[in-house]
Amino acid sequence: MKIGIKYCGGCQSKYNRRKVVDEIINKNSNQNDFYFVEENGVYDLIIVVSGCQIKCASISKYITKNGYLEIDCQNYQETQKLLAKKLIEIKF
């Protein structure tokens, strides 16, 4: 599966976003390919990594077949569980 990663600007980050993304990639790269999103790129899923609850990351220029998984300061500790659930939803 082709998964895009989109970071917010990081101006008010309340957790280590890079560490969370590294864990996502390390634990899920056997069955998925991860890319930093590019305009007009098409992704099966885009993970939007916001550092705070404002969620300012602009995602309108990116194409996703199966929606977004939004990670922020309120749910980042559950990232693996949220991603696993989203991937199961996509496969069925």
C-alpha positions as CSV (number, residue, x, y, z in Angstrom):
1,M,0.0,0.0,0.0
2,K,1.3,3.5,-0.8
3,I,1.0,5.7,2.2
4,G,1.8,9.4,2.2
5,I,3.0,11.3,5.2
6,K,2.1,15.0,5.6
7,Y,3.5,17.1,8.5
8,C,2.0,20.3,9.8
9,G,4.4,23.3,10.2
10,G,5.4,22.3,13.7
11,C,5.0,25.7,15.3
12,Q,3.2,24.4,18.4
13,S,4.2,20.8,18.5
14,K,3.4,19.1,21.8
15,Y,5.2,15.8,21.1
16,N,8.0,14.4,19.0
17,R,6.3,14.0,15.6
18,R,9.4,12.6,13.9
19,K,9.7,9.8,16.5
20,V,6.0,8.9,15.9
21,V,6.5,8.8,12.2
22,D,9.8,6.8,12.5
23,E,7.9,4.2,14.6
24,I,5.1,4.0,12.0
25,I,7.5,3.4,9.2
26,N,9.6,0.9,11.2
27,K,6.7,-1.2,12.3
28,N,4.7,-1.1,9.0
29,S,7.2,-1.0,6.2
30,N,7.1,-4.7,5.4
31,Q,3.7,-4.4,3.7
32,N,3.5,-0.7,3.0
33,D,5.6,1.9,1.2
34,F,5.8,5.3,2.8
35,Y,6.4,8.7,1.1
36,F,6.4,12.3,2.0
37,V,3.4,13.6,0.1
38,E,3.8,15.5,-3.2
39,E,1.3,17.5,-5.1
40,N,-0.7,15.4,-7.6
41,G,0.7,12.3,-6.1
42,V,-1.9,9.5,-5.5
43,Y,-1.8,7.6,-2.2
44,D,-3.9,4.8,-0.8
45,L,-3.9,6.6,2.5
46,I,-2.4,9.9,3.8
47,I,-1.3,10.2,7.4
48,V,-1.5,13.8,8.6
49,V,0.8,14.5,11.5
50,S,-0.3,17.5,13.4
51,G,1.8,18.7,16.4
52,C,-1.2,20.2,18.2
53,Q,-5.0,20.1,18.2
54,I,-5.3,23.0,15.7
55,K,-4.6,20.7,12.7
56,C,-3.4,23.4,10.4
57,A,-1.8,21.1,7.8
58,S,-3.1,21.9,4.3
59,I,-4.2,18.7,2.6
60,S,-6.3,19.9,-0.3
61,K,-3.6,19.4,-2.9
62,Y,-3.1,15.7,-2.2
63,I,-5.0,12.8,-3.6
64,T,-6.0,9.8,-1.5
65,K,-8.0,6.8,-2.4
66,N,-9.0,5.9,1.1
67,G,-9.0,9.1,3.1
68,Y,-6.8,10.4,5.9
69,L,-5.5,9.2,9.3
70,E,-5.1,12.3,11.5
71,I,-2.5,12.1,14.2
72,D,-2.3,14.9,16.8
73,C,-1.3,15.7,20.3
74,Q,-4.4,14.0,21.7
75,N,-4.1,10.6,19.9
76,Y,-0.4,10.2,19.0
77,Q,0.1,7.6,21.7
78,E,-2.5,5.3,19.9
79,T,-1.0,5.7,16.4
80,Q,-0.2,2.1,15.8
81,K,-3.7,1.0,16.9
82,L,-5.4,3.7,14.8
83,L,-3.3,2.8,11.7
84,A,-4.0,-0.9,12.1
85,K,-7.7,-0.2,12.3
86,K,-7.6,2.1,9.2
87,L,-5.6,-0.5,7.2
88,I,-8.1,-3.2,8.0
89,E,-11.0,-0.9,6.9
90,I,-9.2,-0.2,3.6
91,K,-8.6,-3.9,2.9
92,F,-12.2,-4.9,3.3
